[in-house]
Amino acid sequence: MKKAEKLLSVLRIVIGFVFLWAFFDKLFGLGFDTAPTKSWLSGTSPTAGFLKFGTHGFFSTFFQNLAGSVSVDILFMAGLFGVGIAFILGISLRIAGYCGALMVFLIYLSLFPPQHNPLIDEHVVYFFLFLLYAKTEIGRKISLYNWWKKTKLVKRFPILK
């Protein structure tokens, strides 16, 4: 079980890195998915391009109408950063797991139905992984979890575990 627990910890860190990397790439335009001239710091919406041109299917009109919304941009970027940091550090996984699940579910809806399968794509896999980390205490072997759960803040607000 120790090897499985370590693997689940590494998986948690990898998921966190995926989200944190997306945050920094969209914030600074590191040139991977976001060109420097299209970064959030240069004044470009981090969600507008995807919401305007990347959505398709049943719910695309709803998501396209959200394009360019400052509140959507802030929530999206906060979600990427918060989920990324929480998963890398192994803290507040309950909240981060539910937030991550919500984020990927909304992305899934914006692309429904998936292009390569009638129902399932990678967003569904992420959705269940996020719920797994939110609802259990697995994957916390390599983390700050033991320190975090003893802090006064978490003792006062256990939802922050």
ROPA-385071 format. One record per atom (N, C-alpha, C): residue number from 0; atom name; y, x, z. Coordinates in nm, 3 decimals. Example, Ala and Ser with C-alpha at 12.3 -4.5 7.8 and 13.67 -1.06 7.14 Angstrom:
LUMZA num atomo      c2      c1      c3
LUMZA   0     N  -0.569   1.319   0.780
LUMZA   0    CA  -0.450   1.230   0.780
LUMZA   0     C  -0.330   1.320   0.780
LUMZA   1     N  -0.225   1.285   0.708
LUMZA   1    CA  -0.106   1.367   0.714
LUMZA   1     C   0.003   1.290   0.787
END
This chain:
LUMZA num atomo      c2      c1      c3
LUMZA   0     N  -0.120   0.082   0.000
LUMZA   0    CA   0.000   0.000   0.000
LUMZA   0     C   0.126   0.086   0.000
LUMZA   1     N   0.117   0.206   0.055
LUMZA   1    CA   0.235   0.291   0.058
LUMZA   1     C   0.282   0.328  -0.082
LUMZA   2     N   0.188   0.354  -0.174
LUMZA   2    CA   0.227   0.388  -0.310
LUMZA   2     C   0.292   0.269  -0.378
LUMZA   3     N   0.238   0.151  -0.357
LUMZA   3    CA   0.296   0.030  -0.417
LUMZA   3     C   0.436   0.006  -0.362
LUMZA   4     N   0.453   0.027  -0.234
LUMZA   4    CA   0.585   0.007  -0.172
LUMZA   4     C   0.687   0.106  -0.230
LUMZA   5     N   0.645   0.229  -0.250
LUMZA   5    CA   0.735   0.328  -0.311
LUMZA   5     C   0.768   0.291  -0.455
LUMZA   6     N   0.668   0.246  -0.529
LUMZA   6    CA   0.693   0.204  -0.667
LUMZA   6     C   0.789   0.086  -0.673
LUMZA   7     N   0.773  -0.009  -0.582
LUMZA   7    CA   0.864  -0.124  -0.577
LUMZA   7     C   1.005  -0.080  -0.537
LUMZA   8     N   1.015   0.023  -0.455
LUMZA   8    CA   1.146   0.078  -0.421
LUMZA   8     C   1.210   0.144  -0.542
LUMZA   9     N   1.132   0.220  -0.616
LUMZA   9    CA   1.184   0.284  -0.737
LUMZA   9     C   1.225   0.179  -0.839
LUMZA  10     N   1.146   0.075  -0.854
LUMZA  10    CA   1.181  -0.035  -0.945
LUMZA  10     C   1.313  -0.099  -0.904
LUMZA  11     N   1.331  -0.119  -0.774
LUMZA  11    CA   1.456  -0.177  -0.723
LUMZA  11     C   1.575  -0.088  -0.758
LUMZA  12     N   1.560   0.041  -0.742
LUMZA  12    CA   1.667   0.136  -0.772
LUMZA  12     C   1.696   0.136  -0.923
LUMZA  13     N   1.593   0.130  -1.004
LUMZA  13    CA   1.610   0.127  -1.150
LUMZA  13     C   1.687   0.002  -1.191
LUMZA  14     N   1.651  -0.112  -1.136
LUMZA  14    CA   1.723  -0.237  -1.166
LUMZA  14     C   1.869  -0.223  -1.124
LUMZA  15     N   1.892  -0.167  -1.006
LUMZA  15    CA   2.028  -0.145  -0.960
LUMZA  15     C   2.106  -0.056  -1.053
LUMZA  16     N   2.041   0.048  -1.103
LUMZA  16    CA   2.108   0.139  -1.195
LUMZA  16     C   2.144   0.070  -1.327
LUMZA  17     N   2.057  -0.017  -1.376
LUMZA  17    CA   2.086  -0.092  -1.499
LUMZA  17     C   2.215  -0.173  -1.481
LUMZA  18     N   2.229  -0.239  -1.367
LUMZA  18    CA   2.348  -0.322  -1.344
LUMZA  18     C   2.471  -0.237  -1.316
LUMZA  19     N   2.457  -0.132  -1.237
LUMZA  19    CA   2.572  -0.049  -1.206
LUMZA  19     C   2.621   0.025  -1.331
LUMZA  20     N   2.528   0.071  -1.415
LUMZA  20    CA   2.565   0.137  -1.539
LUMZA  20     C   2.643   0.041  -1.629
LUMZA  21     N   2.595  -0.083  -1.640
LUMZA  21    CA   2.666  -0.182  -1.723
LUMZA  21     C   2.808  -0.203  -1.670
LUMZA  22     N   2.823  -0.205  -1.537
LUMZA  22    CA   2.956  -0.220  -1.477
LUMZA  22     C   3.048  -0.106  -1.520
LUMZA  23     N   3.003   0.019  -1.501
LUMZA  23    CA   3.088   0.134  -1.534
LUMZA  23     C   3.114   0.146  -1.684
LUMZA  24     N   3.015   0.114  -1.766
LUMZA  24    CA   3.035   0.120  -1.910
LUMZA  24     C   3.140   0.018  -1.954
LUMZA  25     N   3.135  -0.103  -1.898
LUMZA  25    CA   3.235  -0.204  -1.934
LUMZA  25     C   3.372  -0.173  -1.873
LUMZA  26     N   3.374  -0.115  -1.755
LUMZA  26    CA   3.500  -0.083  -1.689
LUMZA  26     C   3.573   0.031  -1.761
LUMZA  27     N   3.503   0.139  -1.791
LUMZA  27    CA   3.566   0.258  -1.848
LUMZA  27     C   3.546   0.275  -1.998
LUMZA  28     N   3.453   0.200  -2.057
LUMZA  28    CA   3.423   0.219  -2.198
LUMZA  28     C   3.362   0.355  -2.221
LUMZA  29     N   3.245   0.377  -2.167
LUMZA  29    CA   3.180   0.508  -2.173
LUMZA  29     C   3.121   0.540  -2.310
LUMZA  30     N   3.129   0.444  -2.402
LUMZA  30    CA   3.084   0.469  -2.538
LUMZA  30     C   2.940   0.434  -2.565
LUMZA  31     N   2.871   0.374  -2.471
LUMZA  31    CA   2.732   0.334  -2.495
LUMZA  31     C   2.731   0.193  -2.554
LUMZA  32     N   2.751   0.092  -2.472
LUMZA  32    CA   2.767  -0.044  -2.524
LUMZA  32     C   2.913  -0.081  -2.541
LUMZA  33     N   3.000  -0.007  -2.475
LUMZA  33    CA   3.144  -0.039  -2.479
LUMZA  33     C   3.224   0.082  -2.522
LUMZA  34     N   3.298   0.066  -2.630
LUMZA  34    CA   3.385   0.174  -2.677
LUMZA  34     C   3.502   0.190  -2.581
LUMZA  35     N   3.556   0.311  -2.567
LUMZA  35    CA   3.669   0.332  -2.476
LUMZA  35     C   3.787   0.238  -2.502
LUMZA  36     N   3.810   0.205  -2.626
LUMZA  36    CA   3.922   0.115  -2.659
LUMZA  36     C   3.893  -0.030  -2.623
LUMZA  37     N   3.767  -0.060  -2.589
LUMZA  37    CA   3.727  -0.197  -2.556
LUMZA  37     C   3.694  -0.212  -2.407
LUMZA  38     N   3.730  -0.113  -2.326
LUMZA  38    CA   3.699  -0.118  -2.183
LUMZA  38     C   3.784  -0.222  -2.113
LUMZA  39     N   3.739  -0.259  -1.995
LUMZA  39    CA   3.815  -0.355  -1.913
LUMZA  39     C   3.948  -0.293  -1.872
LUMZA  40     N   3.949  -0.164  -1.843
LUMZA  40    CA   4.072  -0.095  -1.804
LUMZA  40     C   4.173  -0.087  -1.919
LUMZA  41     N   4.125  -0.096  -2.043
LUMZA  41    CA   4.218  -0.095  -2.156
LUMZA  41     C   4.271  -0.236  -2.186
LUMZA  42     N   4.225  -0.334  -2.107
LUMZA  42    CA   4.275  -0.470  -2.123
LUMZA  42     C   4.185  -0.564  -2.199
LUMZA  43     N   4.065  -0.519  -2.234
LUMZA  43    CA   3.971  -0.604  -2.308
LUMZA  43     C   3.880  -0.677  -2.210
LUMZA  44     N   3.857  -0.803  -2.235
LUMZA  44    CA   3.766  -0.883  -2.153
LUMZA  44     C   3.624  -0.829  -2.165
LUMZA  45     N   3.556  -0.805  -2.052
LUMZA  45    CA   3.419  -0.753  -2.059
LUMZA  45     C   3.317  -0.859  -2.101
LUMZA  46     N   3.357  -0.986  -2.105
LUMZA  46    CA   3.264  -1.092  -2.140
LUMZA  46     C   3.296  -1.160  -2.272
LUMZA  47     N   3.417  -1.145  -2.322
LUMZA  47    CA   3.461  -1.223  -2.439
LUMZA  47     C   3.377  -1.197  -2.564
LUMZA  48     N   3.346  -1.072  -2.592
LUMZA  48    CA   3.269  -1.041  -2.713
LUMZA  48     C   3.133  -1.108  -2.713
LUMZA  49     N   3.061  -1.094  -2.602
LUMZA  49    CA   2.928  -1.157  -2.593
LUMZA  49     C   2.940  -1.309  -2.596
LUMZA  50     N   3.032  -1.362  -2.518
LUMZA  50    CA   3.042  -1.508  -2.511
LUMZA  50     C   3.087  -1.570  -2.643
LUMZA  51     N   3.173  -1.502  -2.716
LUMZA  51    CA   3.220  -1.556  -2.845
LUMZA  51     C   3.117  -1.539  -2.955
LUMZA  52     N   3.056  -1.419  -2.962
LUMZA  52    CA   2.975  -1.385  -3.079
LUMZA  52     C   2.827  -1.365  -3.050
LUMZA  53     N   2.790  -1.347  -2.925
LUMZA  53    CA   2.651  -1.317  -2.893
LUMZA  53     C   2.568  -1.435  -2.851
LUMZA  54     N   2.632  -1.545  -2.815
LUMZA  54    CA   2.557  -1.661  -2.768
LUMZA  54     C   2.507  -1.743  -2.886
LUMZA  55     N   2.396  -1.812  -2.865
LUMZA  55    CA   2.341  -1.901  -2.968
LUMZA  55     C   2.257  -2.008  -2.899
LUMZA  56     N   2.221  -2.108  -2.971
LUMZA  56    CA   2.129  -2.208  -2.919
LUMZA  56     C   2.197  -2.328  -2.857
LUMZA  57     N   2.123  -2.398  -2.776
LUMZA  57    CA   2.162  -2.527  -2.721
LUMZA  57     C   2.292  -2.524  -2.641
LUMZA  58     N   2.314  -2.420  -2.564
LUMZA  58    CA   2.428  -2.416  -2.471
LUMZA  58     C   2.541  -2.324  -2.519
LUMZA  59     N   2.532  -2.275  -2.641
LUMZA  59    CA   2.628  -2.175  -2.687
LUMZA  59     C   2.772  -2.225  -2.684
LUMZA  60     N   2.797  -2.349  -2.717
LUMZA  60    CA   2.934  -2.401  -2.717
LUMZA  60     C   2.994  -2.393  -2.578
LUMZA  61     N   2.916  -2.428  -2.477
LUMZA  61    CA   2.965  -2.420  -2.339
LUMZA  61     C   3.005  -2.277  -2.306
LUMZA  62     N   2.918  -2.181  -2.336
LUMZA  62    CA   2.946  -2.042  -2.302
LUMZA  62     C   3.059  -1.984  -2.387
LUMZA  63     N   3.068  -2.023  -2.512
LUMZA  63    CA   3.176  -1.975  -2.597
LUMZA  63     C   3.312  -2.022  -2.545
LUMZA  64     N   3.316  -2.138  -2.483
LUMZA  64    CA   3.441  -2.188  -2.426
LUMZA  64     C   3.486  -2.109  -2.303
LUMZA  65     N   3.395  -2.031  -2.244
LUMZA  65    CA   3.429  -1.948  -2.128
LUMZA  65     C   3.487  -1.812  -2.168
LUMZA  66     N   3.477  -1.778  -2.295
LUMZA  66    CA   3.520  -1.646  -2.343
LUMZA  66     C   3.667  -1.621  -2.311
LUMZA  67     N   3.694  -1.503  -2.256
LUMZA  67    CA   3.832  -1.463  -2.227
LUMZA  67     C   3.884  -1.513  -2.093
LUMZA  68     N   3.804  -1.586  -2.018
LUMZA  68    CA   3.847  -1.636  -1.888
LUMZA  68     C   3.852  -1.521  -1.786
LUMZA  69     N   3.966  -1.504  -1.723
LUMZA  69    CA   3.981  -1.396  -1.625
LUMZA  69     C   3.886  -1.415  -1.508
LUMZA  70     N   3.870  -1.539  -1.463
LUMZA  70    CA   3.780  -1.563  -1.350
LUMZA  70     C   3.635  -1.532  -1.386
LUMZA  71     N   3.594  -1.563  -1.508
LUMZA  71    CA   3.458  -1.529  -1.553
LUMZA  71     C   3.442  -1.377  -1.558
LUMZA  72     N   3.544  -1.307  -1.609
LUMZA  72    CA   3.539  -1.161  -1.614
LUMZA  72     C   3.525  -1.101  -1.474
LUMZA  73     N   3.605  -1.149  -1.380
LUMZA  73    CA   3.600  -1.096  -1.244
LUMZA  73     C   3.466  -1.124  -1.179
LUMZA  74     N   3.416  -1.245  -1.192
LUMZA  74    CA   3.285  -1.279  -1.134
LUMZA  74     C   3.173  -1.195  -1.196
LUMZA  75     N   3.178  -1.178  -1.327
LUMZA  75    CA   3.076  -1.101  -1.397
LUMZA  75     C   3.078  -0.954  -1.351
LUMZA  76     N   3.196  -0.895  -1.350
LUMZA  76    CA   3.206  -0.754  -1.311
LUMZA  76     C   3.171  -0.735  -1.163
LUMZA  77     N   3.215  -0.827  -1.079
LUMZA  77    CA   3.178  -0.819  -0.936
LUMZA  77     C   3.027  -0.832  -0.920
LUMZA  78     N   2.966  -0.919  -0.999
LUMZA  78    CA   2.821  -0.934  -0.994
LUMZA  78     C   2.748  -0.808  -1.036
LUMZA  79     N   2.792  -0.749  -1.147
LUMZA  79    CA   2.729  -0.624  -1.191
LUMZA  79     C   2.740  -0.515  -1.085
LUMZA  80     N   2.862  -0.500  -1.030
LUMZA  80    CA   2.884  -0.396  -0.929
LUMZA  80     C   2.806  -0.425  -0.801
LUMZA  81     N   2.821  -0.547  -0.750
LUMZA  81    CA   2.756  -0.582  -0.624
LUMZA  81     C   2.605  -0.575  -0.630
LUMZA  82     N   2.547  -0.631  -0.734
LUMZA  82    CA   2.401  -0.628  -0.749
LUMZA  82     C   2.356  -0.483  -0.769
LUMZA  83     N   2.427  -0.408  -0.849
LUMZA  83    CA   2.390  -0.269  -0.873
LUMZA  83     C   2.390  -0.186  -0.746
LUMZA  84     N   2.498  -0.192  -0.672
LUMZA  84    CA   2.508  -0.114  -0.546
LUMZA  84     C   2.404  -0.159  -0.444
LUMZA  85     N   2.392  -0.290  -0.426
LUMZA  85    CA   2.297  -0.342  -0.327
LUMZA  85     C   2.154  -0.300  -0.361
LUMZA  86     N   2.117  -0.307  -0.488
LUMZA  86    CA   1.981  -0.271  -0.526
LUMZA  86     C   1.958  -0.121  -0.517
LUMZA  87     N   2.056  -0.041  -0.552
LUMZA  87    CA   2.039   0.103  -0.539
LUMZA  87     C   2.025   0.144  -0.393
LUMZA  88     N   2.108   0.087  -0.306
LUMZA  88    CA   2.105   0.124  -0.164
LUMZA  88     C   1.998   0.050  -0.085
LUMZA  89     N   1.950  -0.062  -0.137
LUMZA  89    CA   1.848  -0.140  -0.066
LUMZA  89     C   1.905  -0.223   0.047
LUMZA  90     N   2.031  -0.264   0.035
LUMZA  90    CA   2.094  -0.345   0.139
LUMZA  90     C   2.142  -0.478   0.080
LUMZA  91     N   2.152  -0.578   0.162
LUMZA  91    CA   2.196  -0.712   0.120
LUMZA  91     C   2.117  -0.762   0.000
LUMZA  92     N   1.988  -0.736   0.001
LUMZA  92    CA   1.905  -0.774  -0.112
LUMZA  92     C   1.885  -0.924  -0.123
LUMZA  93     N   1.899  -0.996  -0.012
LUMZA  93    CA   1.886  -1.142  -0.020
LUMZA  93     C   1.997  -1.199  -0.108
LUMZA  94     N   2.120  -1.167  -0.075
LUMZA  94    CA   2.234  -1.217  -0.153
LUMZA  94     C   2.233  -1.156  -0.293
LUMZA  95     N   2.214  -1.026  -0.303
LUMZA  95    CA   2.215  -0.959  -0.433
LUMZA  95     C   2.103  -1.012  -0.523
LUMZA  96     N   1.988  -1.039  -0.466
LUMZA  96    CA   1.877  -1.093  -0.544
LUMZA  96     C   1.909  -1.230  -0.601
LUMZA  97     N   1.966  -1.317  -0.518
LUMZA  97    CA   2.003  -1.450  -0.567
LUMZA  97     C   2.116  -1.442  -0.670
LUMZA  98     N   2.213  -1.355  -0.646
LUMZA  98    CA   2.323  -1.338  -0.742
LUMZA  98     C   2.272  -1.282  -0.875
LUMZA  99     N   2.186  -1.183  -0.868
LUMZA  99    CA   2.128  -1.127  -0.989
LUMZA  99     C   2.046  -1.230  -1.065
LUMZA 100     N   1.969  -1.310  -0.991
LUMZA 100    CA   1.889  -1.416  -1.054
LUMZA 100     C   1.980  -1.517  -1.125
LUMZA 101     N   2.089  -1.554  -1.060
LUMZA 101    CA   2.184  -1.647  -1.120
LUMZA 101     C   2.246  -1.587  -1.247
LUMZA 102     N   2.286  -1.461  -1.239
LUMZA 102    CA   2.347  -1.396  -1.355
LUMZA 102     C   2.253  -1.395  -1.476
LUMZA 103     N   2.130  -1.351  -1.455
LUMZA 103    CA   2.038  -1.343  -1.569
LUMZA 103     C   1.994  -1.480  -1.616
LUMZA 104     N   1.990  -1.578  -1.526
LUMZA 104    CA   1.959  -1.715  -1.568
LUMZA 104     C   2.069  -1.770  -1.659
LUMZA 105     N   2.194  -1.744  -1.623
LUMZA 105    CA   2.305  -1.790  -1.708
LUMZA 105     C   2.304  -1.719  -1.845
LUMZA 106     N   2.272  -1.590  -1.845
LUMZA 106    CA   2.261  -1.519  -1.972
LUMZA 106     C   2.146  -1.578  -2.054
LUMZA 107     N   2.035  -1.607  -1.987
LUMZA 107    CA   1.921  -1.670  -2.055
LUMZA 107     C   1.962  -1.802  -2.119
LUMZA 108     N   2.035  -1.885  -2.043
LUMZA 108    CA   2.080  -2.013  -2.098
LUMZA 108     C   2.173  -1.994  -2.218
LUMZA 109     N   2.255  -1.890  -2.213
LUMZA 109    CA   2.349  -1.866  -2.323
LUMZA 109     C   2.277  -1.825  -2.452
LUMZA 110     N   2.152  -1.786  -2.439
LUMZA 110    CA   2.073  -1.741  -2.554
LUMZA 110     C   1.953  -1.832  -2.580
LUMZA 111     N   1.950  -1.948  -2.516
LUMZA 111    CA   1.833  -2.036  -2.526
LUMZA 111     C   1.838  -2.120  -2.653
LUMZA 112     N   1.729  -2.126  -2.726
LUMZA 112    CA   1.599  -2.065  -2.700
LUMZA 112     C   1.597  -1.918  -2.742
LUMZA 113     N   1.512  -1.839  -2.676
LUMZA 113    CA   1.503  -1.697  -2.711
LUMZA 113     C   1.463  -1.678  -2.857
LUMZA 114     N   1.501  -1.567  -2.915
LUMZA 114    CA   1.473  -1.542  -3.057
LUMZA 114     C   1.329  -1.501  -3.086
LUMZA 115     N   1.263  -1.433  -2.992
LUMZA 115    CA   1.133  -1.375  -3.022
LUMZA 115     C   1.017  -1.442  -2.952
LUMZA 116     N   1.043  -1.550  -2.879
LUMZA 116    CA   0.940  -1.621  -2.805
LUMZA 116     C   0.994  -1.760  -2.779
LUMZA 117     N   0.912  -1.863  -2.779
LUMZA 117    CA   0.968  -1.998  -2.761
LUMZA 117     C   1.030  -2.022  -2.623
LUMZA 118     N   0.991  -1.947  -2.520
LUMZA 118    CA   1.045  -1.973  -2.386
LUMZA 118     C   1.084  -1.849  -2.306
LUMZA 119     N   1.011  -1.741  -2.323
LUMZA 119    CA   1.024  -1.627  -2.232
LUMZA 119     C   1.089  -1.508  -2.303
LUMZA 120     N   1.184  -1.444  -2.231
LUMZA 120    CA   1.238  -1.316  -2.275
LUMZA 120     C   1.259  -1.230  -2.151
LUMZA 121     N   1.322  -1.113  -2.168
LUMZA 121    CA   1.338  -1.020  -2.055
LUMZA 121     C   1.420  -1.078  -1.941
LUMZA 122     N   1.507  -1.174  -1.970
LUMZA 122    CA   1.589  -1.234  -1.864
LUMZA 122     C   1.503  -1.312  -1.765
LUMZA 123     N   1.394  -1.370  -1.813
LUMZA 123    CA   1.302  -1.442  -1.725
LUMZA 123     C   1.231  -1.343  -1.633
LUMZA 124     N   1.193  -1.227  -1.687
LUMZA 124    CA   1.130  -1.123  -1.605
LUMZA 124     C   1.226  -1.077  -1.496
LUMZA 125     N   1.351  -1.046  -1.534
LUMZA 125    CA   1.452  -1.007  -1.436
LUMZA 125     C   1.472  -1.117  -1.332
LUMZA 126     N   1.478  -1.242  -1.376
LUMZA 126    CA   1.498  -1.354  -1.285
LUMZA 126     C   1.394  -1.353  -1.173
LUMZA 127     N   1.267  -1.340  -1.209
LUMZA 127    CA   1.162  -1.342  -1.108
LUMZA 127     C   1.161  -1.215  -1.023
LUMZA 128     N   1.197  -1.101  -1.081
LUMZA 128    CA   1.208  -0.979  -1.000
LUMZA 128     C   1.319  -0.993  -0.897
LUMZA 129     N   1.433  -1.047  -0.938
LUMZA 129    CA   1.542  -1.068  -0.843
LUMZA 129     C   1.500  -1.161  -0.730
LUMZA 130     N   1.430  -1.269  -0.763
LUMZA 130    CA   1.384  -1.361  -0.658
LUMZA 130     C   1.283  -1.294  -0.567
LUMZA 131     N   1.198  -1.210  -0.622
LUMZA 131    CA   1.100  -1.137  -0.542
LUMZA 131     C   1.169  -1.050  -0.437
LUMZA 132     N   1.273  -0.978  -0.479
LUMZA 132    CA   1.346  -0.893  -0.385
LUMZA 132     C   1.430  -0.976  -0.288
LUMZA 133     N   1.478  -1.092  -0.330
LUMZA 133    CA   1.560  -1.176  -0.243
LUMZA 133     C   1.476  -1.244  -0.135
LUMZA 134     N   1.356  -1.284  -0.169
LUMZA 134    CA   1.275  -1.365  -0.078
LUMZA 134     C   1.176  -1.285   0.007
LUMZA 135     N   1.159  -1.156  -0.023
LUMZA 135    CA   1.065  -1.075   0.054
LUMZA 135     C   1.136  -0.949   0.103
LUMZA 136     N   1.065  -0.869   0.177
LUMZA 136    CA   1.121  -0.742   0.223
LUMZA 136     C   1.049  -0.624   0.157
LUMZA 137     N   0.996  -0.650   0.037
LUMZA 137    CA   0.928  -0.541  -0.034
LUMZA 137     C   1.031  -0.447  -0.097
LUMZA 138     N   0.987  -0.328  -0.128
LUMZA 138    CA   1.071  -0.234  -0.201
LUMZA 138     C   1.186  -0.177  -0.121
LUMZA 139     N   1.171  -0.174   0.010
LUMZA 139    CA   1.281  -0.121   0.093
LUMZA 139     C   1.245   0.012   0.158
LUMZA 140     N   1.137   0.070   0.112
LUMZA 140    CA   1.092   0.198   0.167
LUMZA 140     C   1.197   0.307   0.147
LUMZA 141     N   1.246   0.321   0.027
LUMZA 141    CA   1.347   0.422  -0.005
LUMZA 141     C   1.481   0.349  -0.008
LUMZA 142     N   1.546   0.338   0.108
LUMZA 142    CA   1.670   0.260   0.113
LUMZA 142     C   1.743   0.285   0.244
LUMZA 143     N   1.858   0.223   0.254
LUMZA 143    CA   1.936   0.225   0.379
LUMZA 143     C   1.910   0.099   0.461
LUMZA 144     N   1.806   0.025   0.426
LUMZA 144    CA   1.779  -0.105   0.488
LUMZA 144     C   1.763  -0.096   0.639
LUMZA 145     N   1.685  -0.001   0.689
LUMZA 145    CA   1.662   0.008   0.834
LUMZA 145     C   1.792   0.033   0.910
LUMZA 146     N   1.880   0.116   0.855
LUMZA 146    CA   2.011   0.137   0.917
LUMZA 146     C   2.096   0.011   0.904
LUMZA 147     N   2.098  -0.047   0.783
LUMZA 147    CA   2.183  -0.163   0.753
LUMZA 147     C   2.153  -0.281   0.844
LUMZA 148     N   2.023  -0.312   0.865
LUMZA 148    CA   1.988  -0.430   0.945
LUMZA 148     C   2.025  -0.415   1.093
LUMZA 149     N   2.053  -0.292   1.136
LUMZA 149    CA   2.092  -0.268   1.276
LUMZA 149     C   2.243  -0.270   1.297
LUMZA 150     N   2.320  -0.280   1.190
LUMZA 150    CA   2.466  -0.280   1.204
LUMZA 150     C   2.514  -0.409   1.270
LUMZA 151     N   2.629  -0.401   1.334
LUMZA 151    CA   2.686  -0.519   1.400
LUMZA 151     C   2.713  -0.631   1.300
LUMZA 152     N   2.757  -0.594   1.181
LUMZA 152    CA   2.789  -0.693   1.078
LUMZA 152     C   2.666  -0.774   1.041
LUMZA 153     N   2.554  -0.708   1.019
LUMZA 153    CA   2.432  -0.778   0.978
LUMZA 153     C   2.373  -0.856   1.096
LUMZA 154     N   2.385  -0.802   1.216
LUMZA 154    CA   2.338  -0.876   1.332
LUMZA 154     C   2.418  -1.006   1.351
LUMZA 155     N   2.546  -0.998   1.320
LUMZA 155    CA   2.631  -1.118   1.331
LUMZA 155     C   2.608  -1.215   1.216
LUMZA 156     N   2.584  -1.159   1.096
LUMZA 156    CA   2.561  -1.240   0.975
LUMZA 156     C   2.429  -1.200   0.911
LUMZA 157     N   2.318  -1.252   0.961
LUMZA 157    CA   2.185  -1.210   0.911
LUMZA 157     C   2.162  -1.235   0.762
LUMZA 158     N   2.239  -1.320   0.702
LUMZA 158    CA   2.226  -1.343   0.556
LUMZA 158     C   2.251  -1.215   0.478
LUMZA 159     N   2.321  -1.120   0.539
LUMZA 159    CA   2.353  -0.993   0.473
LUMZA 159     C   2.236  -0.895   0.469
LUMZA 160     N   2.122  -0.933   0.528
LUMZA 160    CA   2.004  -0.844   0.524
LUMZA 160     C   1.971  -0.815   0.382
END
